[in-house]
């Protein structure tokens, strides 16, 4: 069954969720524990959920994980991050990750940010 996606960001998010669903069917206990752990990590605490998404985006860029870059760009948008906040976090990441982090930022992050904001309209 082929779905009609409005953009590549939406398609990537669907692909990730589909893969996670398949993994969860095959490894339900492991998936349950992993999901519980990550939910705890991203709960509001001394750091806000917004700050945690910005950190996760930076780590995703540094590790060159395209699905996580898209997922956490969405997390940033969902938490109300402005484009300027995202790009400032990207700048800090590029200070450590150099050109590899910057190349993902100027392409995938900016494209995802634009596409996610188009979906909200």
Beta strands, then each sheet from edge to edge (+ up, - down):
end
